[in-house]
Amino acid sequence: MTLKIGIVLGATRGIGRALGEALARRWGDAGIVYLTARRQSDAEAMLAELGTRGVCVQSLLFDLADNQAPSRVAELLRERHGGVDVVVQNAAYMPRVGESIARPSRASVEAMLSVLGARRPLAI
Ligand SMILES: NC(=O)c1ccc[n+]([C@@H]2O[C@H](COP(=O)([O-])OP(=O)(O)OC[C@H]3O[C@@H](n4cnc5c(N)ncnc54)[C@H](OP(=O)(O)O)[C@@H]3O)[C@@H](O)[C@H]2O)c1
């Protein structure tokens, strides 16, 4: 049987984490789900927390601020699995409740700019 391969970009928390967990539960042994984080410590925390709930996933480091990141991840999946069945591009900057969108802080502008790479498709 051919394993299904999925990847959720930006899965440390929020919607990405929920989608990744749901996909991993749905596929079970029939597939491999990769969840991405920007930091190794977040990746480890993500795997540990999901593990306590019996959910098995794999992690990859991925930051859209890095221009090479999409092609690196695409190449890795191509090498390991020959391709990918499901890609969820969730990684993005989301203003927090109470944060002014009219007058964003420098930090939030930098965070928004860091995800401009979202316009680059994962060419797999
Ligand atoms: N929640 C809403 O009401 C809502 C409404 C409309 C659209 N959306 C969209 O739905 C998506 C998820 O929303 P959310 O509320 O779950 O967001 P969130 O809690 O802010 O989570 C965003 C995810 O993206 C990751 N991320 C941020 N910048 C990144 C970068 N440069 N490279 C790679 N990953 C990065 C974050 O990782 P870190 O932990 O490293 O920051 C996190 O895992 C976003 O695209 C958002 O724009 C959400």
The ligand as a MOL file (V3000), in Angstrom:
LIG
                    3D

  0  0  0     0  0            999 V3000
M  V30 BEGIN CTAB
M  V30 COUNTS 48 52 0 0 0
M  V30 BEGIN ATOM
M  V30 1 N -7.7680 32.8850 13.3250 0
M  V30 2 C -8.5530 33.5890 12.5010 0
M  V30 3 O -9.5960 34.1390 12.8780 0
M  V30 4 C -8.1990 33.7040 11.0220 0
M  V30 5 C -9.0310 34.4210 10.1630 0
M  V30 6 C -8.6990 34.5240 8.8030 0
M  V30 7 C -7.5490 33.9220 8.3120 0
M  V30 8 N -6.7560 33.2610 9.1670 0 CHG=1
M  V30 9 C -5.5460 32.6580 8.6060 0
M  V30 10 O -5.4790 31.3030 9.0200 0
M  V30 11 C -4.1060 30.9560 9.2740 0
M  V30 12 C -3.8960 30.4570 10.7040 0
M  V30 13 O -4.4790 31.3500 11.6150 0
M  V30 14 P -4.1780 31.1830 13.1740 0
M  V30 15 O -5.0930 32.0750 13.9040 0
M  V30 16 O -4.1450 29.7130 13.5000 0 CHG=-1
M  V30 17 O -2.6800 31.8130 13.2320 0
M  V30 18 P -1.5610 31.6990 14.3510 0
M  V30 19 O -2.0800 31.1390 15.6320 0
M  V30 20 O -0.8930 33.0360 14.3650 0
M  V30 21 O -0.5520 30.5970 13.7280 0
M  V30 22 C 0.1900 30.9230 12.5880 0
M  V30 23 C 1.1540 29.7910 12.3020 0
M  V30 24 O 1.9920 30.2540 11.2500 0
M  V30 25 C 3.3480 30.1510 11.6830 0
M  V30 26 N 4.1450 31.1920 11.0830 0
M  V30 27 C 4.0930 32.5420 11.2970 0
M  V30 28 N 5.0230 33.1620 10.5600 0
M  V30 29 C 5.6990 32.1750 9.8870 0
M  V30 30 C 6.8000 32.1810 8.9770 0
M  V30 31 N 7.4460 33.3020 8.6380 0
M  V30 32 N 7.2180 30.9880 8.4760 0
M  V30 33 C 6.6290 29.8420 8.8350 0
M  V30 34 N 5.5990 29.7630 9.7050 0
M  V30 35 C 5.1360 30.9240 10.2220 0
M  V30 36 C 3.2880 30.2930 13.1990 0
M  V30 37 O 4.4680 29.7550 13.7500 0
M  V30 38 P 5.1990 30.4100 15.0440 0
M  V30 39 O 4.6510 29.6810 16.2340 0
M  V30 40 O 6.6390 30.1540 14.8030 0
M  V30 41 O 4.8760 31.8900 15.0740 0
M  V30 42 C 2.0530 29.4670 13.4920 0
M  V30 43 O 2.3510 28.0980 13.4950 0
M  V30 44 C -3.2760 32.1960 8.9770 0
M  V30 45 O -2.8620 32.0900 7.6220 0
M  V30 46 C -4.2800 33.3080 9.1470 0
M  V30 47 O -3.8900 34.4460 8.3790 0
M  V30 48 C -7.0420 33.1330 10.5080 0
M  V30 END ATOM
M  V30 BEGIN BOND
M  V30 1 1 1 2
M  V30 2 2 2 3
M  V30 3 1 2 4
M  V30 4 1 4 5
M  V30 5 2 4 48
M  V30 6 2 5 6
M  V30 7 1 6 7
M  V30 8 2 7 8
M  V30 9 1 8 9
M  V30 10 1 8 48
M  V30 11 1 9 10
M  V30 12 1 9 46
M  V30 13 1 10 11
M  V30 14 1 11 12
M  V30 15 1 11 44
M  V30 16 1 12 13
M  V30 17 1 13 14
M  V30 18 2 14 15
M  V30 19 1 14 16
M  V30 20 1 14 17
M  V30 21 1 17 18
M  V30 22 2 18 19
M  V30 23 1 18 20
M  V30 24 1 18 21
M  V30 25 1 21 22
M  V30 26 1 22 23
M  V30 27 1 23 24
M  V30 28 1 23 42
M  V30 29 1 24 25
M  V30 30 1 25 26
M  V30 31 1 25 36
M  V30 32 1 26 27
M  V30 33 1 26 35
M  V30 34 2 27 28
M  V30 35 1 28 29
M  V30 36 1 29 30
M  V30 37 2 29 35
M  V30 38 1 30 31
M  V30 39 2 30 32
M  V30 40 1 32 33
M  V30 41 2 33 34
M  V30 42 1 34 35
M  V30 43 1 36 37
M  V30 44 1 36 42
M  V30 45 1 37 38
M  V30 46 2 38 39
M  V30 47 1 38 40
M  V30 48 1 38 41
M  V30 49 1 42 43
M  V30 50 1 44 45
M  V30 51 1 44 46
M  V30 52 1 46 47
M  V30 END BOND
M  V30 END CTAB
M  END
